[in-house]
Amino acid sequence: MPQKSQSRYPENWSDIALDVKQSVGWRCSKCGLQCIRPGDDTSELSRSLRTALTLTVHHKNFLPEDNRRENLYALCTACHLSFHTRRRGNVSPGQLSLF
């Protein structure tokens, strides 16, 4: 599986993404799903459920270099994939790794 190009993201991407997720209370901005927060006990969840409940950060304009807050959208995995399905985004659904 090809890796997402890390070179297009700033060195502090993890901090930027964490700030976006915290600002929405770890809820998907599209569907409202409450996602896993740091420190939540996920030991009883299956791998697929943990993946489904993982909050990601999407670039509205599909440009990972554009990290203005108004361009960033906190989304659950399913909603994030829906933005990339049949859309010419910067990654394919198989590339959406959660780092």
Residue, then its C-alpha position, 0 to 999 in steps of 0.5 A: m500500500p502506498q504511503k501518504s506523502q508526509s512531506r506535504y504536511p508541516e512538522n507540527w501536523s500532529d499538534i495542529a490535528l490535535d488542536v482541531k480535534q479538541s476544538v470540536g470535543w472529539r466529535c465528527s463535524k459532519c455526522g456528530l459521532q463521538c470519537i475516541r479521545p486520548g486516554d479512552d479505554t478501547s481494550e474492549l473494542s474491535r480493531s474495526l470499531r476503533t478505526a471507525l471511532t477514530l477522528t481524523v482531520h480533513h483539508k477542505n480544499f484537499l491541499p495538505e499544505d494549507n493548514r489554516r484553521e478554516n480549511l481543516y475539518a474534524l471527521c470520523t473515518a467514514c465521513h473522511l472517506s466519503f469526502h475522498t470517494r469518487r473525488r480527486g483528492n490528494v490521497s486514495p481511501g487506501q492511503l488514509s493512515l491514522f498517524 
